[in-house]
Amino acid sequence: MTTKKADFIWFNGAMVPWAEAKVHVMSHALHYGSSVFEGVRCYDSHKGP
């Protein structure tokens, strides 16, 4: 099964054509994987976070 590549992608706060979404080779996300945790949430509850 193959997946059709999207024509546009959310990049730097805007929808841009896939071919224009370029990440610099020296970006922190590529070197340290910092963007892997983007969107992870923690909710406080009576059992703790």
N, CA, C and O atoms as a Tripos MOL2 file, in Angstrom:
@<TRIPOS>MOLECULE
protein
  196   195    49     0     0
PROTEIN
NO_CHARGES

@<TRIPOS>ATOM
      1 N           0.8460   -1.1690    0.0000 N.3       1 MET1
      2 CA          0.0000    0.0000    0.0000 C.3       1 MET1
      3 C           0.8970    1.2400    0.0000 C.2       1 MET1
      4 O           1.8640    1.3050    0.7590 O.2       1 MET1
      5 N           0.5900    2.1970   -0.8250 N.am      2 THR2
      6 CA          1.3530    3.4460   -0.8630 C.3       2 THR2
      7 C           0.4780    4.6000   -0.4010 C.2       2 THR2
      8 O          -0.7460    4.5610   -0.5220 O.2       2 THR2
      9 N           1.1160    5.6040    0.1160 N.am      3 THR3
     10 CA          0.4180    6.7940    0.5820 C.3       3 THR3
     11 C           0.7600    7.9530   -0.3330 C.2       3 THR3
     12 O           1.9320    8.1750   -0.6380 O.2       3 THR3
     13 N          -0.2390    8.6900   -0.7720 N.am      4 LYS4
     14 CA         -0.0140    9.8440   -1.6360 C.3       4 LYS4
     15 C           0.6140   10.9640   -0.8210 C.2       4 LYS4
     16 O           0.1120   11.3260    0.2440 O.2       4 LYS4
     17 N           1.7150   11.5110   -1.3280 N.am      5 LYS5
     18 CA          2.3810   12.6140   -0.6550 C.3       5 LYS5
     19 C           1.5060   13.8580   -0.7320 C.2       5 LYS5
     20 O           0.9180   14.1510   -1.7730 O.2       5 LYS5
     21 N           1.4280   14.5810    0.3720 N.am      6 ALA6
     22 CA          0.6240   15.8050    0.4200 C.3       6 ALA6
     23 C           1.2220   16.8740   -0.4860 C.2       6 ALA6
     24 O           2.4410   16.9540   -0.6400 O.2       6 ALA6
     25 N           0.3640   17.6940   -1.0840 N.am      7 ASP7
     26 CA          0.8360   18.7980   -1.9150 C.3       7 ASP7
     27 C           1.3270   19.9560   -1.0580 C.2       7 ASP7
     28 O           2.2350   20.6870   -1.4550 O.2       7 ASP7
     29 N           0.7240   20.1230    0.1210 N.am      8 PHE8
     30 CA          1.1010   21.2030    1.0300 C.3       8 PHE8
     31 C           1.3880   20.6170    2.4020 C.2       8 PHE8
     32 O           0.8950   19.5460    2.7570 O.2       8 PHE8
     33 N           2.1990   21.3430    3.1660 N.am      9 ILE9
     34 CA          2.5730   20.8960    4.5060 C.3       9 ILE9
     35 C           2.5950   22.0960    5.4430 C.2       9 ILE9
     36 O           2.9200   23.2090    5.0300 O.2       9 ILE9
     37 N           2.2430   21.8630    6.7270 N.am     10 TRP10
     38 CA          2.2940   22.9310    7.7340 C.3      10 TRP10
     39 C           3.7520   23.0970    8.1290 C.2      10 TRP10
     40 O           4.3630   22.1660    8.6540 O.2      10 TRP10
     41 N           4.3150   24.2770    7.8820 N.am     11 PHE11
     42 CA          5.7370   24.5150    8.1230 C.3      11 PHE11
     43 C           5.9500   25.9400    8.5900 C.2      11 PHE11
     44 O           5.5680   26.8840    7.8980 O.2      11 PHE11
     45 N           6.5520   26.1090    9.7480 N.am     12 ASN12
     46 CA          6.8410   27.4420   10.2970 C.3      12 ASN12
     47 C           5.6000   28.3150   10.3920 C.2      12 ASN12
     48 O           5.6670   29.5170   10.1330 O.2      12 ASN12
     49 N           4.4770   27.7280   10.7560 N.am     13 GLY13
     50 CA          3.2600   28.4940   10.9770 C.3      13 GLY13
     51 C           2.4680   28.8290    9.7320 C.2      13 GLY13
     52 O           1.6100   29.7110    9.7690 O.2      13 GLY13
     53 N           2.7350   28.1450    8.6290 N.am     14 ALA14
     54 CA          1.9960   28.4190    7.3910 C.3      14 ALA14
     55 C           1.9160   27.1520    6.5410 C.2      14 ALA14
     56 O           2.7430   26.2480    6.6630 O.2      14 ALA14
     57 N           0.9040   27.1100    5.6800 N.am     15 MET15
     58 CA          0.8080   26.0220    4.7110 C.3      15 MET15
     59 C           1.6890   26.3890    3.5240 C.2      15 MET15
     60 O           1.4910   27.4300    2.8980 O.2      15 MET15
     61 N           2.6570   25.5400    3.2150 N.am     16 VAL16
     62 CA          3.5720   25.8060    2.1040 C.3      16 VAL16
     63 C           3.6260   24.5800    1.2020 C.2      16 VAL16
     64 O           3.3590   23.4670    1.6560 O.2      16 VAL16
     65 N           3.9700   24.7700   -0.0750 N.am     17 PRO17
     66 CA          4.1390   23.6100   -0.9480 C.3      17 PRO17
     67 C           5.2230   22.6780   -0.3930 C.2      17 PRO17
     68 O           6.2320   23.1430    0.1380 O.2      17 PRO17
     69 N           5.0170   21.3920   -0.5140 N.am     18 TRP18
     70 CA          5.9290   20.3890    0.0250 C.3      18 TRP18
     71 C           7.3810   20.6620   -0.3840 C.2      18 TRP18
     72 O           8.2820   20.5720    0.4500 O.2      18 TRP18
     73 N           7.6100   20.9860   -1.6280 N.am     19 ALA19
     74 CA          8.9660   21.1940   -2.1370 C.3      19 ALA19
     75 C           9.6570   22.4070   -1.5180 C.2      19 ALA19
     76 O          10.8850   22.4920   -1.5450 O.2      19 ALA19
     77 N           8.8920   23.3430   -0.9650 N.am     20 GLU20
     78 CA          9.4810   24.5470   -0.3730 C.3      20 GLU20
     79 C           9.7540   24.4010    1.1220 C.2      20 GLU20
     80 O          10.3570   25.2940    1.7190 O.2      20 GLU20
     81 N           9.3340   23.3180    1.7330 N.am     21 ALA21
     82 CA          9.5220   23.1170    3.1760 C.3      21 ALA21
     83 C          10.9190   22.5490    3.4210 C.2      21 ALA21
     84 O          11.1070   21.3340    3.4790 O.2      21 ALA21
     85 N          11.8770   23.4290    3.5610 N.am     22 LYS22
     86 CA         13.2770   23.0310    3.7380 C.3      22 LYS22
     87 C          13.7280   23.3090    5.1720 C.2      22 LYS22
     88 O          13.4160   24.3580    5.7340 O.2      22 LYS22
     89 N          14.4540   22.3770    5.7500 N.am     23 VAL23
     90 CA         15.0080   22.5220    7.0920 C.3      23 VAL23
     91 C          16.5230   22.5930    6.9600 C.2      23 VAL23
     92 O          17.1300   21.7630    6.2820 O.2      23 VAL23
     93 N          17.1340   23.5810    7.6040 N.am     24 HIS24
     94 CA         18.5800   23.7460    7.5270 C.3      24 HIS24
     95 C          19.2860   22.5610    8.1830 C.2      24 HIS24
     96 O          18.8210   22.0540    9.2040 O.2      24 HIS24
     97 N          20.3800   22.1240    7.6190 N.am     25 VAL25
     98 CA         21.1190   20.9680    8.1200 C.3      25 VAL25
     99 C          21.6610   21.1950    9.5370 C.2      25 VAL25
    100 O          21.9170   20.2280   10.2540 O.2      25 VAL25
    101 N          21.8380   22.4370    9.9470 N.am     26 MET26
    102 CA         22.3430   22.7400   11.2860 C.3      26 MET26
    103 C          21.2220   23.0180   12.2880 C.2      26 MET26
    104 O          21.4880   23.5200   13.3810 O.2      26 MET26
    105 N          19.9900   22.7060   11.9390 N.am     27 SER27
    106 CA         18.8800   22.9870   12.8530 C.3      27 SER27
    107 C          18.9840   22.1250   14.1190 C.2      27 SER27
    108 O          19.4510   20.9870   14.0730 O.2      27 SER27
    109 N          18.5470   22.6820   15.2260 N.am     28 HIS28
    110 CA         18.5940   21.9940   16.5170 C.3      28 HIS28
    111 C          17.7780   20.7010   16.4710 C.2      28 HIS28
    112 O          18.1690   19.6960   17.0650 O.2      28 HIS28
    113 N          16.6590   20.7270   15.7730 N.am     29 ALA29
    114 CA         15.7890   19.5450   15.7020 C.3      29 ALA29
    115 C          16.4930   18.3560   15.0480 C.2      29 ALA29
    116 O          16.3300   17.2230   15.5030 O.2      29 ALA29
    117 N          17.2600   18.5900   14.0070 N.am     30 LEU30
    118 CA         17.9630   17.4900   13.3500 C.3      30 LEU30
    119 C          19.1090   16.9590   14.1980 C.2      30 LEU30
    120 O          19.3330   15.7500   14.2460 O.2      30 LEU30
    121 N          19.8300   17.8400   14.8610 N.am     31 HIS31
    122 CA         20.9870   17.4140   15.6410 C.3      31 HIS31
    123 C          20.6140   16.7490   16.9590 C.2      31 HIS31
    124 O          21.2710   15.7960   17.3780 O.2      31 HIS31
    125 N          19.5720   17.2360   17.6140 N.am     32 TYR32
    126 CA         19.2600   16.7620   18.9610 C.3      32 TYR32
    127 C          17.8800   16.1170   19.0970 C.2      32 TYR32
    128 O          17.5230   15.6660   20.1850 O.2      32 TYR32
    129 N          17.1130   16.0650   18.0360 N.am     33 GLY33
    130 CA         15.7900   15.4500   18.0990 C.3      33 GLY33
    131 C          14.8020   16.2190   18.9590 C.2      33 GLY33
    132 O          13.8440   15.6350   19.4650 O.2      33 GLY33
    133 N          15.0150   17.5110   19.1320 N.am     34 SER34
    134 CA         14.1680   18.2960   20.0420 C.3      34 SER34
    135 C          12.7250   18.3970   19.5670 C.2      34 SER34
    136 O          11.8280   18.5640   20.3930 O.2      34 SER34
    137 N          12.4750   18.3010   18.2800 N.am     35 SER35
    138 CA         11.1020   18.4330   17.7880 C.3      35 SER35
    139 C          10.2990   17.1470   17.9640 C.2      35 SER35
    140 O           9.0910   17.1390   17.7290 O.2      35 SER35
    141 N          10.9480   16.0720   18.3710 N.am     36 VAL36
    142 CA         10.2620   14.8100   18.5940 C.3      36 VAL36
    143 C           9.1930   14.9510   19.6690 C.2      36 VAL36
    144 O           8.1660   14.2750   19.6130 O.2      36 VAL36
    145 N           9.4230   15.8230   20.6490 N.am     37 PHE37
    146 CA          8.5110   15.9560   21.7680 C.3      37 PHE37
    147 C           7.4940   17.0700   21.5870 C.2      37 PHE37
    148 O           6.7120   17.3320   22.5000 O.2      37 PHE37
    149 N           7.4800   17.7250   20.4510 N.am     38 GLU38
    150 CA          6.5190   18.7970   20.2150 C.3      38 GLU38
    151 C           5.1090   18.2150   20.2460 C.2      38 GLU38
    152 O           4.8200   17.2350   19.5590 O.2      38 GLU38
    153 N           4.2610   18.8030   21.0210 N.am     39 GLY39
    154 CA          2.8820   18.3510   21.1030 C.3      39 GLY39
    155 C           2.6000   17.3970   22.2530 C.2      39 GLY39
    156 O           1.4380   17.0930   22.5230 O.2      39 GLY39
    157 N           3.6330   16.9160   22.9360 N.am     40 VAL40
    158 CA          3.4200   16.0500   24.0880 C.3      40 VAL40
    159 C           2.8860   16.8960   25.2290 C.2      40 VAL40
    160 O           3.4420   17.9510   25.5340 O.2      40 VAL40
    161 N           1.8190   16.4470   25.8560 N.am     41 ARG41
    162 CA          1.1830   17.2320   26.9140 C.3      41 ARG41
    163 C           1.1950   16.4690   28.2310 C.2      41 ARG41
    164 O           1.2440   15.2400   28.2620 O.2      41 ARG41
    165 N           1.1510   17.2230   29.2960 N.am     42 CYS42
    166 CA          1.0750   16.6570   30.6390 C.3      42 CYS42
    167 C          -0.0870   17.3290   31.3550 C.2      42 CYS42
    168 O          -0.1500   18.5570   31.4120 O.2      42 CYS42
    169 N          -1.0020   16.5450   31.8970 N.am     43 TYR43
    170 CA         -2.1630   17.0910   32.5940 C.3      43 TYR43
    171 C          -2.0660   16.7770   34.0790 C.2      43 TYR43
    172 O          -1.8400   15.6300   34.4650 O.2      43 TYR43
    173 N          -2.2380   17.7890   34.9000 N.am     44 ASP44
    174 CA         -2.2300   17.6160   36.3390 C.3      44 ASP44
    175 C          -3.5550   16.9860   36.7700 C.2      44 ASP44
    176 O          -4.6240   17.4020   36.3220 O.2      44 ASP44
    177 N          -3.4750   15.9950   37.6300 N.am     45 SER45
    178 CA         -4.6830   15.3430   38.1390 C.3      45 SER45
    179 C          -4.4820   15.0050   39.6140 C.2      45 SER45
    180 O          -3.4220   15.2850   40.1740 O.2      45 SER45
    181 N          -5.4710   14.4170   40.2340 N.am     46 HIS46
    182 CA         -5.3450   14.0480   41.6370 C.3      46 HIS46
    183 C          -4.2870   12.9590   41.8570 C.2      46 HIS46
    184 O          -3.8140   12.7730   42.9780 O.2      46 HIS46
    185 N          -3.9180   12.2460   40.7970 N.am     47 LYS47
    186 CA         -2.8720   11.2230   40.8700 C.3      47 LYS47
    187 C          -1.4840   11.7920   40.5850 C.2      47 LYS47
    188 O          -0.4830   11.0910   40.7310 O.2      47 LYS47
    189 N          -1.4230   13.0510   40.1820 N.am     48 GLY48
    190 CA         -0.1540   13.6850   39.8250 C.3      48 GLY48
    191 C          -0.0900   13.9660   38.3380 C.2      48 GLY48
    192 O          -1.0290   13.6720   37.5980 O.2      48 GLY48
    193 N           1.0290   14.5390   37.9010 N.am     49 PRO49
    194 CA          1.1340   14.8770   36.4670 C.3      49 PRO49
    195 C           1.3080   13.6520   35.5930 C.2      49 PRO49
    196 O           1.4100   13.7750   34.3720 O.2      49 PRO49
@<TRIPOS>BOND
     1     1     2 1
     2     2     3 1
     3     3     4 2
     4     3     5 am
     5     5     6 1
     6     6     7 1
     7     7     8 2
     8     7     9 am
     9     9    10 1
    10    10    11 1
    11    11    12 2
    12    11    13 am
    13    13    14 1
    14    14    15 1
    15    15    16 2
    16    15    17 am
    17    17    18 1
    18    18    19 1
    19    19    20 2
    20    19    21 am
    21    21    22 1
    22    22    23 1
    23    23    24 2
    24    23    25 am
    25    25    26 1
    26    26    27 1
    27    27    28 2
    28    27    29 am
    29    29    30 1
    30    30    31 1
    31    31    32 2
    32    31    33 am
    33    33    34 1
    34    34    35 1
    35    35    36 2
    36    35    37 am
    37    37    38 1
    38    38    39 1
    39    39    40 2
    40    39    41 am
    41    41    42 1
    42    42    43 1
    43    43    44 2
    44    43    45 am
    45    45    46 1
    46    46    47 1
    47    47    48 2
    48    47    49 am
    49    49    50 1
    50    50    51 1
    51    51    52 2
    52    51    53 am
    53    53    54 1
    54    54    55 1
    55    55    56 2
    56    55    57 am
    57    57    58 1
    58    58    59 1
    59    59    60 2
    60    59    61 am
    61    61    62 1
    62    62    63 1
    63    63    64 2
    64    63    65 am
    65    65    66 1
    66    66    67 1
    67    67    68 2
    68    67    69 am
    69    69    70 1
    70    70    71 1
    71    71    72 2
    72    71    73 am
    73    73    74 1
    74    74    75 1
    75    75    76 2
    76    75    77 am
    77    77    78 1
    78    78    79 1
    79    79    80 2
    80    79    81 am
    81    81    82 1
    82    82    83 1
    83    83    84 2
    84    83    85 am
    85    85    86 1
    86    86    87 1
    87    87    88 2
    88    87    89 am
    89    89    90 1
    90    90    91 1
    91    91    92 2
    92    91    93 am
    93    93    94 1
    94    94    95 1
    95    95    96 2
    96    95    97 am
    97    97    98 1
    98    98    99 1
    99    99   100 2
   100    99   101 am
   101   101   102 1
   102   102   103 1
   103   103   104 2
   104   103   105 am
   105   105   106 1
   106   106   107 1
   107   107   108 2
   108   107   109 am
   109   109   110 1
   110   110   111 1
   111   111   112 2
   112   111   113 am
   113   113   114 1
   114   114   115 1
   115   115   116 2
   116   115   117 am
   117   117   118 1
   118   118   119 1
   119   119   120 2
   120   119   121 am
   121   121   122 1
   122   122   123 1
   123   123   124 2
   124   123   125 am
   125   125   126 1
   126   126   127 1
   127   127   128 2
   128   127   129 am
   129   129   130 1
   130   130   131 1
   131   131   132 2
   132   131   133 am
   133   133   134 1
   134   134   135 1
   135   135   136 2
   136   135   137 am
   137   137   138 1
   138   138   139 1
   139   139   140 2
   140   139   141 am
   141   141   142 1
   142   142   143 1
   143   143   144 2
   144   143   145 am
   145   145   146 1
   146   146   147 1
   147   147   148 2
   148   147   149 am
   149   149   150 1
   150   150   151 1
   151   151   152 2
   152   151   153 am
   153   153   154 1
   154   154   155 1
   155   155   156 2
   156   155   157 am
   157   157   158 1
   158   158   159 1
   159   159   160 2
   160   159   161 am
   161   161   162 1
   162   162   163 1
   163   163   164 2
   164   163   165 am
   165   165   166 1
   166   166   167 1
   167   167   168 2
   168   167   169 am
   169   169   170 1
   170   170   171 1
   171   171   172 2
   172   171   173 am
   173   173   174 1
   174   174   175 1
   175   175   176 2
   176   175   177 am
   177   177   178 1
   178   178   179 1
   179   179   180 2
   180   179   181 am
   181   181   182 1
   182   182   183 1
   183   183   184 2
   184   183   185 am
   185   185   186 1
   186   186   187 1
   187   187   188 2
   188   187   189 am
   189   189   190 1
   190   190   191 1
   191   191   192 2
   192   191   193 am
   193   193   194 1
   194   194   195 1
   195   195   196 2
@<TRIPOS>SUBSTRUCTURE
     1 MET1         2 RESIDUE 1 A MET
     2 THR2         6 RESIDUE 1 A THR
     3 THR3        10 RESIDUE 1 A THR
     4 LYS4        14 RESIDUE 1 A LYS
     5 LYS5        18 RESIDUE 1 A LYS
     6 ALA6        22 RESIDUE 1 A ALA
     7 ASP7        26 RESIDUE 1 A ASP
     8 PHE8        30 RESIDUE 1 A PHE
     9 ILE9        34 RESIDUE 1 A ILE
    10 TRP10       38 RESIDUE 1 A TRP
    11 PHE11       42 RESIDUE 1 A PHE
    12 ASN12       46 RESIDUE 1 A ASN
    13 GLY13       50 RESIDUE 1 A GLY
    14 ALA14       54 RESIDUE 1 A ALA
    15 MET15       58 RESIDUE 1 A MET
    16 VAL16       62 RESIDUE 1 A VAL
    17 PRO17       66 RESIDUE 1 A PRO
    18 TRP18       70 RESIDUE 1 A TRP
    19 ALA19       74 RESIDUE 1 A ALA
    20 GLU20       78 RESIDUE 1 A GLU
    21 ALA21       82 RESIDUE 1 A ALA
    22 LYS22       86 RESIDUE 1 A LYS
    23 VAL23       90 RESIDUE 1 A VAL
    24 HIS24       94 RESIDUE 1 A HIS
    25 VAL25       98 RESIDUE 1 A VAL
    26 MET26      102 RESIDUE 1 A MET
    27 SER27      106 RESIDUE 1 A SER
    28 HIS28      110 RESIDUE 1 A HIS
    29 ALA29      114 RESIDUE 1 A ALA
    30 LEU30      118 RESIDUE 1 A LEU
    31 HIS31      122 RESIDUE 1 A HIS
    32 TYR32      126 RESIDUE 1 A TYR
    33 GLY33      130 RESIDUE 1 A GLY
    34 SER34      134 RESIDUE 1 A SER
    35 SER35      138 RESIDUE 1 A SER
    36 VAL36      142 RESIDUE 1 A VAL
    37 PHE37      146 RESIDUE 1 A PHE
    38 GLU38      150 RESIDUE 1 A GLU
    39 GLY39      154 RESIDUE 1 A GLY
    40 VAL40      158 RESIDUE 1 A VAL
    41 ARG41      162 RESIDUE 1 A ARG
    42 CYS42      166 RESIDUE 1 A CYS
    43 TYR43      170 RESIDUE 1 A TYR
    44 ASP44      174 RESIDUE 1 A ASP
    45 SER45      178 RESIDUE 1 A SER
    46 HIS46      182 RESIDUE 1 A HIS
    47 LYS47      186 RESIDUE 1 A LYS
    48 GLY48      190 RESIDUE 1 A GLY
    49 PRO49      194 RESIDUE 1 A PRO
